[in-house]
C-alpha cells in the first residue's frame, strides 16, 4: 500500500515596523553579534536609525552590505560597478 504524503502550507504576514519597534537597540545589536558580526557596532546602529526613520530599504541594504557582501574585495566591486555603468566591456 502506497503511503500518502500530507503537506501543510503556512503564510505569515510580518509588519517590519512593528518588529523594529518591539526590539531595543541592544537586542538588535546582540542578534547581529550572534550571527558572527565582529566588526564595529556603528553600522548596525546606523541601520537601526534608518529603520526607525522609516527608511526600511536603506537600513536593510546597509545590513546586507555589512553581513552578506556580494563582492569579496573593493576591486571586484568597482569592476562590477564599471560593467553595470557600461564603462568597461565584459
Secondary structure, 3 states (H helix, E strand, C coil): CCCCCCCCCCCCCCCHHHHHHHCCHHHHHHHHHHCCCCCCCHHHHHHHHHHHCCCHHHHHHHHHHHHCCCCCCHHHHHHHHHHHCCCCCC
